[in-house]
Amino acid sequence: MELLYKKEAFDIIGACMEVHKELGSGFLEAVYHEALLLELKNRNIPFKSNVKLKVSFKGKELQKVYFADIVCYNKIILELKAMNGLVPEHESQVINYLKATNYSLGLLVNFGTKSLQYKRLILTQ
């Protein structure tokens, strides 16, 4: 079975690895976010930062909105963390972003550990 958006996800994760290799762990999430935007631009990966996500309930749009850290290729949500490790709540956050956008793939990336952590999360219909 072929991975969803395999090349695009590979390219994004490669950019994340480069940022982690250069900065290591220990910075705030905002530092990794800014550095990653530069790396995505250097690699010609199309992206939008701090993307507003609208949430609906029973067909009605709610006033409360969320912001995805980065959306790449207009189809992949990238959620960044700089923590000791990933927890199930982080995965739930990405899944909820996928539901709000109807996108199918989210990448959860943690820069806060010695080795870069990342997870591919797929929204199944």
N, C-alpha and C positions, 0 to 999 in steps of 0.2 A: 504494500500500500504506500503510495506516494504521500509525503508530508505536505500539508497545506502551506503554500507560499514558501516553499523550501529555500529557494535562492535568496529571496528577500529577507527572510528570517536569519539565514546564515550571514548575510551582509550586515544586518543590524547587530547581531551578536558579536561579529568580528569587530565592529566599531566599539562596542561596549568593552570587549576584551582589551582593546588598545588603550582606552581611557583608564581601565583598571591597572593595566601594566604600567602606565605612565604615572598615575597618582597613588596607586596602592589603596589600602583601606584607611579609614580614620577621618575622612572629611565629611562635612554635612552633605545631605542629598543635593542641595542647591549647587554645590561645587561640581558634582558629577553631572548634573543636569546641564549646566553651562558648558562644561568640557565636552559632553556628548554631542551637544548641538554643533559645536565646532567640528567635531570628528565626522558627524553625519554630513555636514556641508562639504568637508574635504573629500569625502567619498562619493559625493553626488547622489546621496540618498535623499529623496524628497521627504520632507517632514513639516509638521506644524507643531508648535510648542504650546502647552497650557490650553488644550482644546476644550471648549465648553461643551458639556454633554447634557442634553435635556432629558428629563425623566418623565415618563407618562404612567398614569395609573388609570386603568379602565378607560383608556382612550382619551383621557384628559391630561394635558401637559401640566406638570407641577411647577411651582415657582422655584423650588429648590433645584439647583444644578450642581453638577460635579465637574471637575476639571481633570482630564487625562493629562499626564505629564507630556507625552509626545505621541503623535500619530504619524506613522511612516507609510508612504506609498498610498495614502488615503484609504488604508484598509487594515493596518496592523497597529494595535494599541500597545504602547510601551509604557509600563509602570515602573518607576525607579524607586529603589529603597537604598538606605545606607544604615543597615542595622546588623546586630549580631547574628541574625539568621532570619529566614522566612518562616511565617506561621500561616495556618489555614485562612486566617482573616485577610491576609494579603491576596491569596488566591481568590477568595470571595469578592474582593474589591474589583479585581480584573474581570471576573465573570460578570459582575454587575455592569461594568463599563461596556462589555461586549453586548449585553442585553439592551442597554440604553442606545447603542449605536447600530445594532444589527450587524456588526462586524463579526467575523468568525474566529480571528486569531488575536490573542494577546500574549505579550512577552513580559514576564515579571522578572526584573533584574535587580539583584542586590550587590552593591559595591562595598558593603560594610564588613565583609569577611576576607580572610587571607586570600582565598581564591574566589573569583567571580562566581556568583550563583545565578542561575537563570532557569526559568520554567516556561515551557510553551503551554498555553491554556487555550483550548478549543471550545467554542460554543456550539453544541450540537442542537439541531432543530428538533 
